[in-house]
Structures are given as structure tokens and as C-alpha cells.
Amino acid sequence: MSFKTVEDPMHLRQALGRFATGVTVVTTRGPDGKLEGLTANSFSSVSLDPPLVLWSLQKRAPSLESFRSSGSFAVNVLGTHQHSHCKHFATPAQDKFADIAHEIGFGGCPLLTDSIATFECSTHSVVEGGDHLIFIGRVERAVYADGEPLIFSAGSFCVPALFPKPESVREASTAVQPAAIQRECCS
């Protein structure tokens, strides 16, 4: 491995892509009533007390003003069964919700049916971060269901797989390991 400076944006993007993330669709209702949604993998937890999460949006995104002015947003965590939602919400369209099953939640934000987790948030703050705005939301309601999360890593979608225990651990322990420790990303 050779180290390069980060002046090459593509090199930096490729390096950052080695960090596996979940895939979400972030939604809101604009001041004109239009439902907005976009694919984002920049989602992260911030705090449990108070309950805060964050995600980021490019400053040149067409839906930026809707997210800035709405005062609320929802983060829909996609399962592997929702793989097609990822491209759908990453593609410009007049009405992204026309053929997508959803219901209306907190603040009028659309909630995608059958997501493995949904976080309904009020906008706590918006912070500038280079060519993005970072939205920090206070979680007002959260729901989750069993399911396999859709994972994105190194430019590819992945599904979780059980991580095999080393032979010595299998023999020495019968305790159930947390799912997060047992999973790996595979293409």
C-alpha cells in the first residue's frame, strides 16, 4: 500500500469507499407540500441523550431547500429486499413516490413501507461541511424490524454474511455473539 496526498478527489473517494455503510433513503415534505427523497449512505448516530442522528447532503442537491426549510426529515434504513429503492431515489424524477409504498409520518415526511428501521426526526441543527451540509436531527420516533441491511462498500452493494468463528472460539464458547460482530460484507 502506498500513501498519496488527498489532493486527488477520486483517490480520496476510493479510500473512503472502503468503509462499509448501510444505505438509507432520507425523506421530507417541502414547504410547497412536495415529497422529497434521496439515497444517502452518510447516516450516523450522534448521541443517545439527547437522541441525535446525522446525515449529509451536497449543497448543489435539487432538494436542498426543501430539507433546509422543512424542519423535519425521516431516515429509512433499507433492507436487502429494497435494493431497487437505492437507484430509484438516486435518480431525478418529478414524483419519486408515485410507485413506492409509503405512509406519512412526523412532520409530513414520507416513511417507506417495509424498511428495516425508520427514524423520524426534527431538524436540530444544520452545519456546513465543505461541499455538503450536515443535518443533525433529534429522533422523535424510531421503529425497527428484523431483516438484512443493504450494505454499500467499495462501490458495490453487499449483503451481510455470518462471520465464521475461529475453531478455538467455537470449541471454547457457546455464547451467542452480537450480530454486528458476526457479520461481514461480501460481494
Number of C-alpha atoms within 10 A of each C-alpha: 3 3 5 9 8 11 8 9 10 10 13 13 13 13 12 12 15 12 10 18 21 20 26 29 25 29 26 32 23 21 14 8 12 14 20 25 29 22 21 21 17 14 21 14 12 14 12 10 7 9 14 20 21 21 20 21 20 14 16 11 10 11 19 15 13 21 23 18 13 19 18 25 31 31 32 28 24 27 23 19 14 17 16 10 21 18 11 17 20 14 11 12 11 9 12 17 16 9 7 12 11 15 11 13 16 17 16 18 27 25 25 27 13 18 24 21 19 24 23 26 27 20 22 15 13 16 11 11 12 9 11 15 18 20 21 22 26 24 23 14 14 13 11 13 11 9 14 14 23 23 24 20 18 16 11 11 19 21 17 18 13 12 13 11 11 8 8 8 11 11 9 8 9 8 8 7 10 8 12 10 9 14 14 16 17 12 11
